[in-house]
Amino acid sequence: MGIAIGEEAPDFDLPAAQGGSESLADALGGPATVVLWTCNHCPYALAWHERLNDAGREYAERGVKFLAVNSNDAERYPDDSFEAMKERVGREDWSMPYLHDGSQEVARAFGAEKTPDLFVLDSEGVLRYRGAPDADYEDPSQNAAWLREALDALLDGNEVGQAETEPVGCTIKWKD
């Protein structure tokens, strides 16, 4: 089922590929938190990765926390194993923790469907935007426009104009 716009996101605590763990409760407190589903193999997630990473860097300066989550079944998709996640963050410069949801419970609790699938929460952990980063994964000039519009609205104390878009990407690879 997942959460709907206006509902509070469920807390979680997941291991990070960079080491340690991250909880949603610890991430909240700033003006907004972005929880986004991604993975190592999906062409959509890979195409949007730099745009999301750039947004993570830029909005961190304004107190926004980003958490990337990988919930894919690592047995059927070894490229998405926790070990592969660790190798990837070792090779790349990530602006956010990359979290492993091996049980898939967090994806189910949020209602995440795709990679990527973005959930923008306000300072209280209430869902204010859910969907795609922007209109076209193949066009880097889109620059995660829908995500940025949602964050800018929250940071300015306004309602998010377009609260929901259709997530676009590979489906989360669920365990049997």
C-alpha positions as CSV (number, residue, x, y, z in Angstrom):
1,M,0.0,0.0,0.0
2,G,2.6,2.6,1.1
3,I,2.2,6.2,2.1
4,A,0.1,8.9,0.4
5,I,0.7,12.6,0.1
6,G,0.0,14.1,3.5
7,E,0.9,11.0,5.5
8,E,3.8,10.5,7.8
9,A,6.6,8.3,6.5
10,P,7.5,5.2,8.5
11,D,10.9,5.2,10.3
12,F,13.6,2.8,9.3
13,D,17.2,2.1,10.1
14,L,19.3,0.5,7.3
15,P,23.0,-0.3,6.8
16,A,24.9,2.1,4.6
17,A,27.3,1.1,1.9
18,Q,29.6,3.8,3.2
19,G,29.6,2.2,6.6
20,G,27.4,2.4,9.7
21,S,23.7,2.8,9.3
22,E,21.2,5.6,8.8
23,S,17.7,6.0,10.2
24,L,14.9,8.3,8.9
25,A,14.5,9.7,12.4
26,D,18.1,10.9,12.4
27,A,17.7,12.4,9.0
28,L,14.6,14.4,9.9
29,G,14.8,17.8,11.5
30,G,16.0,19.8,8.6
31,P,13.6,21.6,6.3
32,A,13.2,18.5,4.1
33,T,14.4,14.9,3.6
34,V,14.5,13.0,0.3
35,V,14.3,9.2,0.4
36,L,14.9,7.8,-3.1
37,W,15.0,4.3,-4.4
38,T,17.8,3.5,-6.8
39,C,20.0,0.6,-7.7
40,N,23.2,-0.4,-9.5
41,H,21.9,-1.8,-12.7
42,C,18.7,0.0,-13.9
43,P,19.4,2.3,-16.9
44,Y,16.9,4.8,-15.6
45,A,18.4,5.0,-12.2
46,L,21.9,5.3,-13.7
47,A,20.8,8.0,-16.1
48,W,19.3,10.1,-13.3
49,H,22.1,9.4,-10.8
50,E,24.3,12.4,-11.5
51,R,21.3,14.8,-11.4
52,L,20.2,13.4,-8.1
53,N,23.7,13.4,-6.7
54,D,24.1,17.1,-7.8
55,A,20.8,18.0,-6.1
56,G,22.0,16.1,-3.0
57,R,25.1,18.3,-2.9
58,E,23.4,21.6,-3.6
59,Y,20.5,21.1,-1.2
60,A,22.7,19.8,1.6
61,E,23.9,23.4,1.9
62,R,20.3,24.3,2.7
63,G,19.8,21.6,5.3
64,V,18.1,19.0,3.1
65,K,19.2,15.3,3.8
66,F,19.1,12.7,1.0
67,L,19.0,9.0,1.6
68,A,19.3,6.5,-1.4
69,V,17.8,3.1,-0.8
70,N,18.4,-0.1,-2.8
71,S,15.7,-2.8,-2.1
72,N,16.3,-5.1,-5.1
73,D,16.5,-8.9,-4.6
74,A,20.3,-9.4,-4.6
75,E,20.0,-13.1,-5.2
76,R,18.5,-12.7,-8.6
77,Y,20.3,-9.4,-9.3
78,P,23.9,-9.7,-7.8
79,D,24.8,-6.3,-9.2
80,D,22.5,-4.9,-6.4
81,S,24.1,-6.9,-3.6
82,F,25.3,-5.0,-0.5
83,E,28.9,-5.9,-1.5
84,A,28.3,-4.4,-5.0
85,M,26.8,-1.3,-3.4
86,K,30.0,-0.9,-1.3
87,E,32.2,-1.3,-4.4
88,R,30.2,1.3,-6.2
89,V,30.4,3.9,-3.5
90,G,34.1,3.2,-3.3
91,R,34.5,4.1,-7.0
92,E,32.1,7.1,-7.1
93,D,31.6,10.3,-5.3
94,W,28.2,10.0,-3.6
95,S,26.5,13.0,-1.9
96,M,24.2,10.8,0.1
97,P,24.2,7.6,2.1
98,Y,23.4,4.5,0.0
99,L,21.3,2.2,2.1
100,H,20.6,-1.5,1.8
101,D,17.0,-2.7,2.3
102,G,17.7,-6.4,2.1
103,S,14.3,-7.4,3.7
104,Q,12.4,-5.1,1.3
105,E,10.3,-4.0,4.3
106,V,11.1,-0.3,3.9
107,A,10.2,-0.3,0.2
108,R,6.9,-2.0,1.0
109,A,6.2,0.4,3.9
110,F,6.8,3.4,1.6
111,G,5.1,1.9,-1.4
112,A,8.2,2.3,-3.6
113,E,7.7,0.8,-7.1
114,K,10.5,1.9,-9.4
115,T,14.2,2.8,-9.5
116,P,14.2,5.7,-9.2
117,D,11.1,6.5,-7.0
118,L,11.4,9.7,-4.9
119,F,9.7,10.6,-1.7
120,V,10.2,14.2,-0.4
121,L,9.3,14.6,3.2
122,D,8.8,17.9,5.1
123,S,10.6,18.6,8.4
124,E,8.0,16.5,10.3
125,G,8.4,13.5,8.0
126,V,5.2,14.0,6.1
127,L,5.1,13.1,2.4
128,R,4.9,16.2,0.2
129,Y,6.1,14.9,-3.2
130,R,6.3,11.5,-4.7
131,G,7.4,10.5,-8.2
132,A,10.1,11.0,-10.8
133,P,13.0,13.4,-10.6
134,D,12.0,15.2,-13.8
135,A,10.2,14.6,-17.1
136,D,13.0,12.9,-19.1
137,Y,15.7,10.5,-17.9
138,E,17.5,10.9,-21.3
139,D,17.8,14.7,-21.0
140,P,20.3,15.8,-18.4
141,S,19.3,19.5,-18.9
142,Q,16.0,18.6,-17.1
143,N,18.3,18.7,-13.9
144,A,15.8,16.9,-11.6
145,A,13.4,19.8,-12.1
146,W,10.4,18.2,-10.4
147,L,12.4,17.3,-7.4
148,R,13.9,20.8,-7.2
149,E,10.5,22.4,-7.5
150,A,9.2,20.4,-4.6
151,L,12.2,21.2,-2.5
152,D,12.2,24.9,-3.3
153,A,8.5,25.1,-2.4
154,L,9.1,23.4,1.0
155,L,12.2,25.5,1.7
156,D,10.1,28.7,0.9
157,G,7.4,27.5,3.3
158,N,4.9,26.8,0.4
159,E,2.8,23.9,-0.6
160,V,4.3,21.7,-3.3
161,G,2.5,22.7,-6.6
162,Q,2.8,19.3,-8.3
163,A,2.7,16.8,-5.4
164,E,2.8,13.6,-7.4
165,T,4.1,12.4,-10.7
166,E,4.4,8.9,-12.1
167,P,7.7,7.3,-11.1
168,V,9.5,6.1,-14.2
169,G,12.1,3.4,-14.2
170,C,12.8,-0.3,-13.7
171,T,10.4,-2.0,-11.2
172,I,11.9,-2.9,-7.8
173,K,13.0,-6.5,-8.1
174,W,10.9,-8.2,-5.4
175,K,11.9,-11.5,-3.8
176,D,9.7,-14.5,-4.6
